[in-house]
Amino acid sequence: MHIVFVIANESSVPYFNWFADEARNHPDVKFTFVALYGKRPAMLDEMPEKGFDAHWFEFDPSNRKSGMVRNLFRLYKLFRKIKPDVVHTHLFDDSVPGMLAARLAGVKRRVITKQDTTYHWYYAPKWVWFDKFNNWNATHVHAVATENERFILENEKAPREKVHLVRNGFPYDLMTASKQEHIDEIKREYGMDGRFVVGTVARYIHWKGHHLIIEAAKEIAKKHPEILFVWAGSDGGSGYKDELQKMVDDAGLSGNITLLGWIDRFKMPSLYKCMDAYLHPAVREPFGFAISEAFMNGVAVAATKTGSTDLVTHLENAYLLEMDSVDDIVKAISMFIEDPEKRKAIADAGHEHALEHLQFKNMWDGHMGMYEGRG
C-alpha cells in the first residue's frame, strides 16, 4: 500500500517522522511525503534517510490562491506519475489542491485530517465553502477528537459515512525523553527554582486563552506570590505575543508571567518536567497536542473540555475548566498549589489516561484502518 502525505506551511512534521519510522516494521506499507513550503524543507533530508521519497513544491501563503492553483497542477502530475493507493492531506492549504488533484488523478482513497477545523467558521467565513469542498473531494474525513467530529458533522455537514474518529497519539519514549542537563538549564534561565511553575504550550492567538490567565494571575499572585506562569509558543508573526507582553507589564505581572517564545522540540519533555501544573484554557481546540504531552509527562492538567480532553473526567485525571472562566482558573491553580496530594493523584491518573488512549500505536492502527477500508 502506497500512501502520500501532503502538508503545507510546515518544514518538518513530528508525526510524519513517526509514521515513517513505524513503516520500517511494515514492509507492505510505503510512504511518500510532500511539503508545500516557501523554502527548502527539512523533510527533504529527513525522509530519504528513512528510506522514503520526499517532494517539495514551493508555496507562499501570502499568495494563497495562486499558490494553490499552481500546486494543484504539480500534485496532479505527481499523483499520475507515482499512482498512490492513498493521498492524505492534513491542513487547509494542502487539502484544497491535494484533495482535488487526487480526485482528478483517480486516487481511490482520499483522506483529509481536520486539524484546523473551526478557524474559518469563526474567523474567515468566506472560506467555509472550501472546507465543505474539501470534504466533498475526500473519501474519508479524519476527525481527531469528539468535539472535532461533532463540528464536522453539524457545522460542515459532512456525510456521516465519511467521518472517522481517530485520536492523535504519541511515541511515549520520545515524548518523555527529558534530560537533566536541559531541565537544569531551563530552570536556571527562567528562574524557576523555588517557584510553583504553571506551564502553557500554545500559539499566541486569542482563542488559546492567554488573556484569561493574565486576569487569573492577578488574583493568584496576591495569595501565592511565588507563582510563575511560563508560556511556550509562537505567534507566527501575528504580533499578538507583543500585545500579551504589554498586558502582562500593565498588570504588574512581569515577575509572575514569562513568555518563553519557541522552545526546540527536543527540549519539550524537559520543559514539562519543570512544571508543577499545566494550564490550557482554550476556547476551542481540534485536538491540542500539548495537553496530551503534559499528560504523558505526568503533569497535573487544568484544561477546558475541548480537543484531547474529550475522554477526561473532572477531578479524576484532570481539572476540567469552565469555558471563559477566570474564576475557575483561579480555583484550579489554587487547588493544585494548596493540595499537593490531590494534584499528584490527578497527575498520576492523567498519566495512566495517556498510556491507555494517547499512544502512537492507536494512531497508526486507526490510520491503517481508514486506508484499508476497515474504519
HUVEN-V566898 format. One record per backbone hydrogen bond with DSSP energy under -0.5 kcal/mol. NH is the residue of the N-H (numbers start at 0). CO is the residue of the C=O. If there is no record, write none. Layout:
NH:CO, NH:CO
This chain:
2:0, 2:29, 3:85, 4:2, 4:31, 5:87, 6:33, 8:35, 15:12, 16:12, 17:13, 18:14, 19:15, 20:16, 21:17, 22:18, 23:19, 23:20, 24:21, 25:22, 28:25, 29:0, 31:2, 32:52, 33:4, 34:54, 35:6, 36:34, 36:56, 42:10, 43:40, 44:41, 45:41, 46:42, 48:44, 49:45, 49:46, 50:47, 51:46, 52:30, 54:32, 56:34, 58:36, 60:58, 62:59, 63:60, 66:62, 67:63, 68:64, 69:65, 70:66, 71:67, 72:68, 73:69, 74:70, 75:71, 76:72, 77:73, 78:74, 79:75, 80:76, 81:77, 82:78, 84:1, 85:1, 86:108, 87:3, 88:110, 89:5, 93:90, 94:90, 95:91, 97:93, 98:94, 99:94, 99:95, 100:96, 101:97, 102:98, 103:99, 104:100, 105:102, 106:101, 108:84, 109:107, 110:86, 110:108, 111:139, 112:88, 113:141, 114:89, 114:112, 116:113, 118:115, 121:117, 122:118, 123:118, 123:119, 126:123, 127:124, 129:126, 130:126, 131:127, 132:128, 133:129, 134:130, 135:131, 136:132, 137:133, 138:109, 139:109, 140:161, 141:111, 141:139, 142:140, 142:163, 148:144, 149:145, 150:146, 151:147, 152:148, 153:149, 154:150, 155:150, 157:151, 161:158, 162:158, 162:159, 163:140, 165:142, 165:163, 167:143, 169:357, 171:169, 174:170, 175:171, 176:173, 177:175, 181:178, 182:178, 183:179, 184:180, 185:181, 186:182, 187:183, 188:184, 189:185, 190:186, 190:187, 191:186, 192:186, 194:191, 195:225, 196:194, 197:195, 197:227, 198:196, 198:276, 199:229, 201:199, 201:231, 203:233, 204:202, 207:204, 208:205, 211:208, 212:208, 213:209, 214:210, 215:211, 216:212, 217:213, 218:214, 218:215, 219:215, 220:216, 221:217, 221:218, 222:218, 222:219, 223:219, 226:223, 227:195, 228:255, 229:197, 229:227, 230:257, 231:199, 231:229, 232:260, 237:234, 242:238, 243:239, 244:240, 245:241, 246:242, 247:243, 248:244, 249:245, 250:246, 251:248, 252:247, 255:252, 256:252, 257:228, 259:230, 259:257, 260:230, 266:263, 267:263, 267:264, 270:266, 271:267, 272:268, 273:269, 273:270, 274:271, 275:196, 276:196, 277:299, 278:198, 279:301, 282:206, 283:206, 290:287, 291:287, 292:288, 293:289, 294:290, 295:291, 296:292, 297:294, 298:293, 299:275, 301:277, 302:318, 303:279, 304:320, 305:303, 307:286, 308:305, 309:306, 311:308, 314:317, 315:312, 315:317, 316:312, 317:312, 318:300, 319:317, 320:302, 320:318, 324:321, 325:323, 328:324, 329:325, 330:326, 331:327, 332:328, 333:329, 334:330, 335:331, 336:332, 337:333, 338:334, 342:338, 343:339, 344:340, 345:341, 346:342, 347:343, 348:344, 349:345, 350:346, 351:347, 352:348, 353:349, 354:350, 355:351, 356:352, 357:353, 359:169, 361:358, 362:358, 363:359, 364:360, 365:361, 366:362, 367:363, 368:364, 369:365, 370:366, 371:367, 372:368, 372:369, 373:368, 374:368
